[in-house]
Amino acid sequence: MTTASTTEARTFSVELPEAFTETWNRIDGITVTGRTVTVDPDRYFFRFENPTWVLADWDLVRSELLDATETSGQAIEQRALEFVQAHGRPTTDPAKVLATAYQVAAYLFRDEYIGVGNLDITARELKALREATTIMALNRVEQDGHLSNVGPCWFFPVATSVVFGFTEEEGKAVDELYHGGWFNETRRRESVLAHAALGGRLVHGCQASADMMGGCVLAYGTDLDRFRTELSEMKTDWMDRVKAMGRR
């Protein structure tokens, strides 16, 4: 099922600091030429109802938030929420969303994590996570839990398998790195604070296991029950359509 946009959707482009993997061209609506990523919303999104996002300046996040410490009186989630409330600003410019998301992703999935501890991660997998996270920022969930913007990269383990040629097992490994075995407390803290630049916190579609359902950055206070219910109802159709892009 595809929900048509209720607003005029125009193709947009952004130039990023590093070249994107050109096989993102396998995903409908995405065109990559070197460092330039172009998105045609009419072809990319399965559902595109609200082209509005919340962003906070990444340089401000870096200087005022990333080094924040948790205290007995304030959890880091509360610190991130207060930061978003103070500095988050709405935007209707999806290119700015991608530019900010790239900065967040480059921080969270930096090359220094290769070979650290028990993280069994390769440079290729890190690049896949950086690029998928960038495009995933275009997704949107309303405060009442309704999924208003959904594109193929919501299901990033499937989308990166199409783009990078991952096997099903490799795709599941990337999914696990993203939301499961990847995390320790330091990484969780980094994720909470960095995602303030995208106006919320990362919430996974997966629950007990890495089942390829991806996720989205949601505003604090979003109705998670409706979010998971609606995603469960639609996921099979949407995931099948992403998989089909890899068979053409």
C-alpha positions as CSV (number, residue, x, y, z in Angstrom):
1,M,0.0,0.0,0.0
2,T,1.2,3.5,-0.9
3,T,-0.3,6.6,0.6
4,A,0.0,9.5,-1.7
5,S,1.5,12.7,-0.4
6,T,-1.0,15.4,0.6
7,T,1.5,18.1,-0.3
8,E,3.5,19.0,-3.4
9,A,6.6,16.7,-3.3
10,R,9.7,18.0,-5.1
11,T,12.9,16.2,-5.9
12,F,15.8,17.5,-3.8
13,S,19.5,17.0,-3.5
14,V,22.2,17.3,-0.9
15,E,26.0,17.2,-1.2
16,L,27.6,15.3,1.6
17,P,31.2,15.2,2.9
18,E,32.0,11.8,1.5
19,A,30.9,9.9,-1.6
20,F,27.9,7.7,-1.1
21,T,27.8,4.1,-2.4
22,E,26.5,4.4,-6.0
23,T,24.5,1.2,-5.7
24,W,21.9,3.2,-3.6
25,N,20.6,3.8,-7.2
26,R,19.0,0.3,-6.8
27,I,16.5,1.8,-4.3
28,D,13.6,3.5,-6.1
29,G,13.7,7.3,-6.0
30,I,17.4,7.6,-4.9
31,T,20.1,8.8,-7.3
32,V,23.7,8.9,-6.2
33,T,26.5,10.7,-8.0
34,G,29.7,11.0,-6.0
35,R,28.9,13.0,-2.9
36,T,25.5,14.1,-4.2
37,V,22.4,12.3,-3.1
38,T,19.1,13.1,-4.9
39,V,15.7,11.9,-3.7
40,D,12.5,11.9,-5.7
41,P,9.8,11.7,-3.0
42,D,7.1,10.5,-5.4
43,R,9.2,7.4,-6.2
44,Y,11.0,6.9,-2.9
45,F,8.4,7.0,-0.2
46,F,5.8,4.3,0.5
47,R,3.9,6.9,2.6
48,F,4.7,10.6,2.6
49,E,2.1,12.7,4.5
50,N,4.0,15.3,6.5
51,P,7.2,16.8,5.0
52,T,8.1,18.5,8.3
53,W,10.9,17.6,10.6
54,V,12.6,18.9,13.8
55,L,16.3,19.7,13.8
56,A,18.8,21.1,16.2
57,D,22.1,22.5,15.1
58,W,24.7,19.8,15.1
59,D,27.6,22.1,16.1
60,L,25.5,23.1,19.2
61,V,24.8,19.5,20.0
62,R,28.6,18.7,19.8
63,S,29.6,21.7,22.0
64,E,26.8,21.6,24.6
65,L,25.3,18.1,24.7
66,L,27.6,15.3,23.7
67,D,29.7,15.6,26.8
68,A,26.7,16.0,29.1
69,T,26.9,13.7,32.2
70,E,24.1,12.0,34.0
71,T,23.5,12.9,37.6
72,S,21.3,11.6,40.4
73,G,18.8,14.4,39.5
74,Q,18.9,14.2,35.8
75,A,19.0,11.3,33.4
76,I,20.6,11.8,30.0
77,E,17.2,11.3,28.3
78,Q,15.9,14.2,30.3
79,R,18.9,16.3,29.3
80,A,18.3,15.4,25.6
81,L,14.6,16.2,25.9
82,E,15.3,19.6,27.4
83,F,17.8,20.4,24.7
84,V,15.3,19.5,21.9
85,Q,12.7,21.7,23.6
86,A,15.2,24.6,23.8
87,H,16.9,24.3,20.5
88,G,14.8,22.2,18.1
89,R,13.3,24.0,15.2
90,P,10.9,22.8,12.5
91,T,12.1,22.6,9.0
92,T,10.4,21.7,5.7
93,D,13.8,21.3,3.9
94,P,14.6,17.6,3.5
95,A,18.1,18.4,2.3
96,K,18.9,19.9,5.7
97,V,17.5,16.8,7.3
98,L,19.9,14.6,5.3
99,A,22.9,17.0,6.0
100,T,22.2,16.9,9.7
101,A,21.6,13.2,9.8
102,Y,24.9,12.5,8.0
103,Q,26.7,14.4,10.8
104,V,24.9,12.3,13.4
105,A,25.6,9.1,11.6
106,A,29.3,9.9,11.0
107,Y,29.7,10.4,14.8
108,L,27.8,7.3,15.8
109,F,29.3,5.0,13.3
110,R,32.9,6.3,13.1
111,D,35.7,4.1,11.8
112,E,37.5,4.1,15.2
113,Y,35.0,1.4,16.3
114,I,36.5,-1.1,13.9
115,G,38.2,-3.8,15.9
116,V,37.3,-2.3,19.3
117,G,36.4,-4.8,22.0
118,N,34.1,-7.6,20.9
119,L,32.5,-5.5,18.1
120,D,32.9,-7.7,15.0
121,I,32.3,-4.9,12.5
122,T,33.9,-4.1,9.1
123,A,34.5,-0.8,7.4
124,R,31.8,-1.9,4.8
125,E,29.2,-2.5,7.5
126,L,30.0,0.9,9.2
127,K,29.6,2.7,5.9
128,A,26.3,0.9,5.3
129,L,25.1,2.0,8.8
130,R,26.3,5.6,8.2
131,E,24.5,5.9,4.8
132,A,21.3,4.1,5.9
133,T,21.0,6.2,9.0
134,T,21.4,9.4,6.9
135,I,18.4,8.5,4.7
136,M,16.4,7.0,7.5
137,A,16.1,10.5,9.0
138,L,13.5,11.3,6.4
139,N,11.0,9.0,8.1
140,R,8.5,10.5,10.5
141,V,6.1,9.3,13.2
142,E,3.4,11.6,14.6
143,Q,3.0,12.1,18.4
144,D,0.0,9.8,18.3
145,G,2.1,7.0,16.9
146,H,0.9,7.2,13.3
147,L,3.6,6.5,10.7
148,S,3.4,9.5,8.4
149,N,6.6,9.2,6.3
150,V,7.9,5.8,5.5
151,G,10.5,5.0,2.8
152,P,12.5,1.9,1.9
153,C,15.4,2.9,4.3
154,W,13.1,2.5,7.3
155,F,13.9,-1.2,6.8
156,F,17.6,-0.5,6.7
157,P,18.8,-4.1,7.1
158,V,16.8,-5.0,3.9
159,A,17.7,-1.8,2.1
160,T,21.4,-2.2,2.8
161,S,21.3,-5.8,1.7
162,V,20.0,-4.5,-1.7
163,V,22.6,-1.8,-1.9
164,F,25.7,-3.6,-0.5
165,G,24.8,-7.2,-1.5
166,F,24.6,-8.5,2.0
167,T,23.3,-12.0,2.5
168,E,20.3,-12.5,4.8
169,E,22.7,-13.4,7.6
170,E,24.9,-10.4,7.0
171,G,21.8,-8.2,6.9
172,K,20.7,-9.6,10.3
173,A,24.2,-9.0,11.6
174,V,24.0,-5.3,10.6
175,D,20.6,-5.1,12.3
176,E,22.0,-6.6,15.5
177,L,25.0,-4.2,15.4
178,Y,22.6,-1.3,15.0
179,H,20.3,-2.1,18.0
180,G,21.5,-5.0,19.9
181,G,25.1,-6.3,20.3
182,W,26.4,-3.0,19.2
183,F,25.3,-1.3,22.3
184,N,26.9,-0.9,25.7
185,E,26.2,1.9,28.1
186,T,28.6,4.3,26.4
187,R,27.1,3.6,23.0
188,R,23.6,4.0,24.4
189,R,24.5,7.4,25.8
190,E,26.0,8.5,22.6
191,S,22.9,7.5,20.7
192,V,20.5,9.3,23.0
193,L,22.5,12.6,23.0
194,A,23.4,12.6,19.3
195,H,19.8,12.0,18.1
196,A,18.8,15.2,19.8
197,A,20.0,16.8,16.6
198,L,17.2,15.0,14.8
199,G,14.6,16.1,17.3
200,G,14.0,13.0,19.3
201,R,15.3,9.5,20.2
202,L,15.9,6.4,18.1
203,V,13.1,3.8,18.6
204,H,13.5,0.4,17.0
205,G,10.8,-1.5,15.2
206,C,12.4,-4.7,16.4
207,Q,11.7,-6.0,19.9
208,A,13.1,-9.2,21.3
209,S,15.3,-10.0,18.3
210,A,16.7,-8.4,15.2
211,D,13.8,-9.0,12.7
212,M,14.7,-6.4,10.1
213,M,12.0,-4.0,11.0
214,G,14.4,-1.0,11.3
215,G,13.3,2.0,13.2
216,C,12.8,5.8,13.3
217,V,13.8,8.9,15.4
218,L,10.7,9.7,17.3
219,A,9.8,12.7,19.4
220,Y,9.8,12.1,23.1
221,G,6.3,11.1,24.3
222,T,5.2,9.4,21.0
223,D,2.6,6.7,21.5
224,L,4.7,3.6,21.1
225,D,1.8,1.1,21.2
226,R,0.2,2.6,18.0
227,F,3.7,2.9,16.4
228,R,4.4,-0.8,16.8
229,T,0.8,-1.8,15.9
230,E,0.8,0.2,12.7
231,L,4.3,-1.0,11.7
232,S,3.4,-4.6,12.3
233,E,0.3,-4.3,10.1
234,M,2.3,-2.8,7.2
235,K,5.8,-4.2,7.5
236,T,5.4,-7.3,5.3
237,D,4.2,-5.4,2.2
238,W,6.8,-2.7,2.6
239,M,9.7,-5.1,3.3
240,D,8.7,-7.2,0.3
241,R,8.8,-4.2,-1.9
242,V,12.3,-3.3,-0.8
243,K,13.5,-6.8,-1.4
244,A,12.0,-6.7,-4.9
245,M,14.2,-3.7,-5.7
246,G,17.2,-6.1,-5.3
247,R,15.9,-8.6,-7.8
248,R,15.6,-6.2,-10.8
